[in-house]
């Protein structure tokens, strides 16, 4: 049977993103103890977009087809930074009965470089490094295969320092710059799943869903770090990269390295999202229990699978699974909420035989509908005041922990009011 008319949307959108960061003189010049120097930055990107979306019902209220339909979308974007970009999606839904629904969607998406990636102005860092010109064997021959003494001398190591030239430090000063020639990242994603909502469930109302996702990204915007430019110069003989490596003409030590970004990475991930919700009347009110369980099958960046691990090199922790359990009880004008979030321990990619501990947090809140238009809500986050652990894999400057996983603020209280006109 025909399911109804096609629904179509057409639109135009314009966005202008402007960012400006002004740093006080002490941090800009590196005079704050324990913090690296950060530079002023400003820039803007604007974009014009045309888009359309379609919902096409094919069949409804038919045997083995309570609903069957397609959806599609297309967007043309014109960025001031990267020019024209096309994205699209196509998918469908099939519900053989009222209580069972299958869904699938394929997307091609893009991400244009942001203002920070385009216009970063030389922020300071001190990454670890290995100098290919070092001569710890005292034979006058640099230690890294393929590197010659003559090339090192030509790039600023005084010949009188051989044999026996060594690097005095394990870290090198580096300055990070944006790249105005970056191109957009492009992704392909496939998601499919099933929703189960039986109206014949014997006790209360049940809703369950499971979805699988697979995402692949090409031309990932990633940093060319100090070691890349050092190796590309001395090991690969790329003179363009040698210009980024500056040596002290007297000591021969690497003074600093200018680093930047490029479309140099690949990324792939897949996993499952499982959600279960059960609601049942108890006493004078309604009890609702919701569990969201996420399973990470893979998290592959440039050929290395980081699933289950943590690495400062790619800026985060990627646990094998996550769980969020929410319990709510509503009666009359009052609603009580409780939420338990859990993340298991992750192992370190950069420090052997070490791991980052599990994270477990309980939040609570109460909501009172004072009138039909006014609601008061009180929250307590991190009810048991769990402190963030110090981890070997520290992220985000001098944090020495992972604020994406651990609560760094401790117990927090909030009261809010909402009035609806």
Secondary structure in CASP SS format (residue, H / E / C, confidence):
PFRMAT SS
TARGET T0000
AUTHOR 0000-0000-0000
METHOD secondary structure of the structure
MODEL  1
X C 1.00
X C 1.00
X C 1.00
X C 1.00
X C 1.00
X C 1.00
X E 1.00
X E 1.00
X E 1.00
X E 1.00
X E 1.00
X E 1.00
X E 1.00
X E 1.00
X E 1.00
X E 1.00
X E 1.00
X E 1.00
X E 1.00
X E 1.00
X E 1.00
X C 1.00
X C 1.00
X C 1.00
X H 1.00
X H 1.00
X H 1.00
X H 1.00
X C 1.00
X C 1.00
X C 1.00
X C 1.00
X C 1.00
X C 1.00
X C 1.00
X C 1.00
X C 1.00
X C 1.00
X C 1.00
X C 1.00
X E 1.00
X E 1.00
X E 1.00
X E 1.00
X E 1.00
X E 1.00
X E 1.00
X E 1.00
X E 1.00
X E 1.00
X E 1.00
X E 1.00
X E 1.00
X E 1.00
X E 1.00
X E 1.00
X E 1.00
X E 1.00
X E 1.00
X E 1.00
X E 1.00
X E 1.00
X C 1.00
X C 1.00
X E 1.00
X E 1.00
X E 1.00
X E 1.00
X E 1.00
X E 1.00
X E 1.00
X E 1.00
X E 1.00
X E 1.00
X E 1.00
X E 1.00
X E 1.00
X E 1.00
X E 1.00
X C 1.00
X C 1.00
X C 1.00
X E 1.00
X E 1.00
X E 1.00
X E 1.00
X E 1.00
X E 1.00
X E 1.00
X E 1.00
X E 1.00
X E 1.00
X E 1.00
X E 1.00
X E 1.00
X E 1.00
X E 1.00
X C 1.00
X C 1.00
X E 1.00
X E 1.00
X E 1.00
X E 1.00
X E 1.00
X E 1.00
X E 1.00
X E 1.00
X E 1.00
X E 1.00
X E 1.00
X E 1.00
X C 1.00
X C 1.00
X C 1.00
X H 1.00
X H 1.00
X H 1.00
X H 1.00
X H 1.00
X C 1.00
X E 1.00
X E 1.00
X E 1.00
X E 1.00
X E 1.00
X E 1.00
X E 1.00
X E 1.00
X C 1.00
X C 1.00
X C 1.00
X C 1.00
X C 1.00
X C 1.00
X C 1.00
X C 1.00
X C 1.00
X C 1.00
X C 1.00
X C 1.00
X C 1.00
X C 1.00
X C 1.00
X C 1.00
X C 1.00
X C 1.00
X C 1.00
X C 1.00
X H 1.00
X H 1.00
X H 1.00
X H 1.00
X H 1.00
X H 1.00
X C 1.00
X C 1.00
X C 1.00
X C 1.00
X H 1.00
X H 1.00
X H 1.00
X C 1.00
X C 1.00
X C 1.00
X C 1.00
X C 1.00
X C 1.00
X C 1.00
X C 1.00
X C 1.00
X E 1.00
X E 1.00
X E 1.00
X E 1.00
X E 1.00
X E 1.00
X E 1.00
X C 1.00
X C 1.00
X C 1.00
X C 1.00
X C 1.00
X C 1.00
X C 1.00
X E 1.00
X E 1.00
X E 1.00
X E 1.00
X E 1.00
X E 1.00
X E 1.00
X E 1.00
X E 1.00
X E 1.00
X E 1.00
X E 1.00
X C 1.00
X C 1.00
X C 1.00
X C 1.00
X C 1.00
X C 1.00
X C 1.00
X C 1.00
X E 1.00
X E 1.00
X E 1.00
X E 1.00
X E 1.00
X E 1.00
X E 1.00
X E 1.00
X E 1.00
X E 1.00
X E 1.00
X E 1.00
X E 1.00
X E 1.00
X E 1.00
X E 1.00
X E 1.00
X E 1.00
X E 1.00
X E 1.00
X C 1.00
X H 1.00
X H 1.00
X H 1.00
X H 1.00
X H 1.00
X H 1.00
X H 1.00
X H 1.00
X H 1.00
X C 1.00
X C 1.00
X C 1.00
X C 1.00
X H 1.00
X H 1.00
X H 1.00
X H 1.00
X C 1.00
X C 1.00
X E 1.00
X E 1.00
X E 1.00
X C 1.00
X C 1.00
X C 1.00
X C 1.00
X C 1.00
X C 1.00
X E 1.00
X E 1.00
X E 1.00
X E 1.00
X E 1.00
X E 1.00
X E 1.00
X E 1.00
X E 1.00
X E 1.00
X E 1.00
X E 1.00
X E 1.00
X E 1.00
X E 1.00
X E 1.00
X E 1.00
X E 1.00
X E 1.00
X E 1.00
X E 1.00
X E 1.00
X E 1.00
X E 1.00
X E 1.00
X E 1.00
X E 1.00
X E 1.00
X E 1.00
X C 1.00
X C 1.00
X E 1.00
X E 1.00
X E 1.00
X E 1.00
X E 1.00
X E 1.00
X E 1.00
X E 1.00
X E 1.00
X E 1.00
X E 1.00
X E 1.00
X E 1.00
X E 1.00
X E 1.00
X E 1.00
X E 1.00
X C 1.00
X C 1.00
X E 1.00
X E 1.00
X C 1.00
X C 1.00
X C 1.00
X E 1.00
X E 1.00
X E 1.00
X C 1.00
X C 1.00
X C 1.00
X C 1.00
X E 1.00
X E 1.00
X E 1.00
X C 1.00
X C 1.00
X E 1.00
X E 1.00
X E 1.00
X E 1.00
X E 1.00
X E 1.00
X E 1.00
X E 1.00
X E 1.00
X E 1.00
X E 1.00
X C 1.00
X C 1.00
X E 1.00
X E 1.00
X E 1.00
X E 1.00
X E 1.00
X E 1.00
X E 1.00
X E 1.00
X E 1.00
X E 1.00
X C 1.00
X C 1.00
X E 1.00
X E 1.00
X E 1.00
X C 1.00
X C 1.00
X C 1.00
X C 1.00
X C 1.00
X C 1.00
X E 1.00
X E 1.00
X C 1.00
X C 1.00
X E 1.00
X E 1.00
X E 1.00
X E 1.00
X E 1.00
X E 1.00
X E 1.00
X E 1.00
X E 1.00
X E 1.00
X E 1.00
X C 1.00
X C 1.00
X C 1.00
X C 1.00
X E 1.00
X E 1.00
X E 1.00
X E 1.00
X E 1.00
X E 1.00
X E 1.00
X E 1.00
X C 1.00
X C 1.00
X C 1.00
X C 1.00
X C 1.00
X C 1.00
X C 1.00
X C 1.00
X C 1.00
X C 1.00
X C 1.00
X C 1.00
X C 1.00
X C 1.00
X C 1.00
X C 1.00
X C 1.00
X C 1.00
X C 1.00
X C 1.00
X C 1.00
X C 1.00
X C 1.00
X C 1.00
X C 1.00
X C 1.00
X C 1.00
X C 1.00
X C 1.00
X C 1.00
X E 1.00
X E 1.00
X E 1.00
X E 1.00
X E 1.00
X E 1.00
X E 1.00
X E 1.00
X C 1.00
X C 1.00
END
